[in-house]
Amino acid sequence: MRAVVQRVVSSNVKVDGETTGEIDKGLLVLLGVGEDDTPKDTSYMVDKIVNLRIFEDEDEKMNLSLKDVGGELLVVSQFTLYGDCKKGRRPGFSDAARPDKADEYYIDFVNQARELGVKTETGRFQTHMMVELINDGPVTLLVDSKKNF
């Protein structure tokens, strides 16, 4: 599982002009599911992202987590994180999970974050989405479950 995690002042996602998810201070998570991912990957990613210490404390050091600051999550499915650009000019997506699996894991990620008490908003799976954000810092991180266990 892969994620681009961006610390934001605010963010929203729209589908056909309708806002499907909107947050204030928190994290925008672009989440990709890989074909070889397991439930272990989902649990790892939720724990890692919710507890990343990337918010500033009173000394202006990145020392606080999303939970510490009462931040919110906006999770947007993003299969293109598995785009392979090694050959040619058109990316290949054979490592991305098939839609049924990706949707199941995406929903599980969102539900696990909510179970931890984090306000979690979403995009709409398998639709064309327009994502807006005000990046704070900017702070942008790549998190990949396969590079961590």
Secondary structure in CASP SS format (residue, H / E / C, confidence):
PFRMAT SS
TARGET T0000
AUTHOR 0000-0000-0000
METHOD secondary structure of the structure
MODEL  1
M C 1.00
R E 1.00
A E 1.00
V E 1.00
V E 1.00
Q E 1.00
R E 1.00
V E 1.00
V E 1.00
S E 1.00
S E 1.00
N E 1.00
V E 1.00
K E 1.00
V E 1.00
D C 1.00
G C 1.00
E E 1.00
T E 1.00
T E 1.00
G E 1.00
E E 1.00
I E 1.00
D C 1.00
K C 1.00
G E 1.00
L E 1.00
L E 1.00
V E 1.00
L E 1.00
L E 1.00
G E 1.00
V C 1.00
G E 1.00
E C 1.00
D C 1.00
D C 1.00
T C 1.00
P H 1.00
K H 1.00
D H 1.00
T H 1.00
S H 1.00
Y H 1.00
M H 1.00
V H 1.00
D H 1.00
K H 1.00
I H 1.00
V H 1.00
N H 1.00
L C 1.00
R C 1.00
I C 1.00
F E 1.00
E E 1.00
D C 1.00
E C 1.00
D C 1.00
E C 1.00
K C 1.00
M E 1.00
N E 1.00
L E 1.00
S C 1.00
L H 1.00
K H 1.00
D H 1.00
V H 1.00
G C 1.00
G C 1.00
E E 1.00
L E 1.00
L E 1.00
V E 1.00
V E 1.00
S E 1.00
Q C 1.00
F H 1.00
T H 1.00
L H 1.00
Y H 1.00
G C 1.00
D E 1.00
C C 1.00
K C 1.00
K C 1.00
G C 1.00
R C 1.00
R C 1.00
P C 1.00
G E 1.00
F C 1.00
S C 1.00
D C 1.00
A E 1.00
A C 1.00
R C 1.00
P H 1.00
D H 1.00
K H 1.00
A H 1.00
D H 1.00
E H 1.00
Y H 1.00
Y H 1.00
I H 1.00
D H 1.00
F H 1.00
V H 1.00
N H 1.00
Q H 1.00
A H 1.00
R H 1.00
E H 1.00
L C 1.00
G C 1.00
V C 1.00
K C 1.00
T E 1.00
E E 1.00
T E 1.00
G C 1.00
R C 1.00
F C 1.00
Q C 1.00
T C 1.00
H C 1.00
M C 1.00
M E 1.00
V E 1.00
E E 1.00
L E 1.00
I E 1.00
N E 1.00
D E 1.00
G E 1.00
P E 1.00
V E 1.00
T E 1.00
L E 1.00
L E 1.00
V E 1.00
D E 1.00
S H 1.00
K H 1.00
K H 1.00
N C 1.00
F C 1.00
END
